Amino acid sequence: MNVLVVEDHPIVVSGFRALLADQADITISDAGTCSSGLQSYKVERPDVAVIDVNLPDGSGFDLARGILNDDPDARILIFTMTDAPILAARAMEAGAKGFFSKNDDPSGLKDALRRIVSGGLWLPDALAQRLALVRVGCEELLDLSERELEVLRRLARGRSLAEIADDLGVSYKTISNETIAPRTKLNARTPMELVRIAVEQKII
């Protein structure tokens, strides 16, 4: 099995290689951007591409669509920091065959890859249940970015905008701006109302 990992953090790629080191039939190549990932896919034609959501030059969802435009039979596993059901929905909407959070049990990654390569789909049971609970008619939630979702989760834990800015190493203005688009999309007047809606929709 040939696996292409598109991930811009070398330590994550190293961990990925270490996790699969005991699988003699698996070979791994890697790329760190959308553009290099697409080029690598076209050259290597791997059995499965594992794609991070946030890449330096764009979204992993856009890369997935680009790969599928080139190869409609491509098998793609979206690999991300969070397990928000909205991101899983976006992954499937983009044409991915599976979704795996970096917070999931690492031992499940081998099963996920083998199931996808064999033609199946992979979605952890707990995440599938949460996804099923997201109310129909909330398509606008699919437009929330992973950063926007992360800010929502931290707000829900009681962190202030200033604390979140400090947590993520960015300015207060940056974090404040991250709440503007979600508030507009969800018709929320305040950050706390935004959190309430997100909790009701079971996306955080």
N, C-alpha and C positions, 0 to 999 in steps of 0.2 A: 504494500500500500504506500503510495506516494502522497505526502501531506505537505501542503503549502501553508505556512503560518504568516499571516500579515499582521504584524504587531510592532510598534515602534519602541517598546521598552526591552532592551537586551536581556535584562534579568528575567523577564517573563518568558521570553523565548528560551533562555537557558533552562528555566524550570520546566517548560513544556518538553524540551528534549530529554531532561532527566526523568521526567515522569514516564516517558515512552521508551526509555533506553532498554528495557527488558523485552520489548516487542521486536523480535528479530526481523519480522517482515515489514516493518515500518521505516521508511526513510523520510527525513524532514528537510525542507528548504524553507527559507524565510525571506520576507521583504518588510520594509518599514514604512511604506507610504502607499497611498492609493495607486499612484502612477506606476511605481515599481511593482506593486502587487499585480496589477493588470498585465503588465509586460511579462512578469514571471509566469503568470497563469498561461498566457498565450504560448510561451516557449515550452514550458514543462508539462502542461496538461495533467495536473495532479489528479489523483482519485478524489481528493476532498480538499477544499480550501477553508482554513480556519481564519476568520476575519474579526479583528477588533472593531468596535463601533467608532471610537474616536482615533483618527489618524491625523498626522500633521497637515496633510493637504486636503482633507475632506472627510466625509462620513463613510464608515464601513458599509452602510446600507447602499450608498451610491456605487461603491466598488462592487458590491454583490450584483447590483443591476447591470453594471458594465460587463462583468464576467458573463452573466446570463445572456446578455445581448450577443456576446461573442460565441458562447457555448450554452445553448438552452438546456443541455443535459448536465450542466455543472452541479456538483454537490457541495453545498456551502453550509458551514457551521458558524453562526455568529457567536463571538466570544467577548464578553464584556464584564465590567466591574460590578454591575448591579443586576438584580433579578426582578426588576420592575416588569409586571406583565405587559405594560404598554410597549416596552422595548421588544418583548417577545413577539407581540402582535406585529410590530413594524418589521421585525426580521422575517416573519412568515409572509407578510405582504410584499417584501422585497424579493421573495423567491427562495429564501434560505430553507434548508431541510432540517435545521435544528438550531437550538439556542442553548448556550452553556454559560453560566455565570462563574466568574473567578472565585466566588464564594461557595460554589457547589463542592461536593465531595470530589476531590481530584481523581479518585479511582473510577468515577463514572465517565471520565473523559474517553477512556479506551473503548468502553461500550458504546458511547455516543458516536465515535468515529466509525466503528465497525458497523453499527446499525445504518448510518447514513450511506456508507460505501455500498452496503448490500441493498440499497434502494429504499430503506425505511426512513422514518422521521424520528427526531429526538427532542423531547420536551420533558423536563423533570416533572414528576407527578404533582408535587406541591405547587409548582408554577402553573401547570395546566389547570389546576383547580382555581387558582387565583385569577387566571386569565378568563376562565368561564364566568367568574362573578362580576367582571367589568360590564357595566350596563350597556346595552345596545343603544346606539344613537349618540355616542360620544366620540365620533371620528376625529374631532378637533384635538383630542388628547394624543392622537398619534403624531401630532406635529411637535410635541414637547421634546426638547433635546435631552441627552443624558445629563448634561450639566444642570439644566432646569429641574430635572427630576431629583438630582442630588441636593440642590438647594431646598426643594420642597421637603425632602426627607429630613434634612437637618432642622428646618423650621418646625417640623412636626415633633422633633425631639426636644423642642424648647430653646434652640439656639437662636440668638438674635442675628440680624444681618451683619452687624459688626463682628460677632464671634465667628460666623460662617466665613466672612472675608479673611479673618485671621487663620481659620482652619485650612482654607484652601490656598492661602498665600497670594491673595489678590486684593484689590482695593475695595473699599465699601461701595463705591460707585458702580464697580463691575457687578457685584452681587445684587445691588439694588436694581440694576438694569436687567439682571437675569430673571427678575420677578415680573417685569413689565409685560413681556409677551404672554406668559402663562395667564396672567390676570386678565389680559385682553381676550385671550382665547376662551377662558372659562367664565368670563363676565364677573370677576371677583373684584371688589372694591379695595380690599386690604390684603396684606400677606396672610393674615390669619384666616380670612374667609377663603383664600386660595387653598390653604392647608385643609380646611374643613371639606371643601369640594373634592380635593384629591383623596382624602380619607374615605369619603362617601363613595367615590368611584373605585375604591380599592386599588389605587395605583401606587400607594406608598404604605 
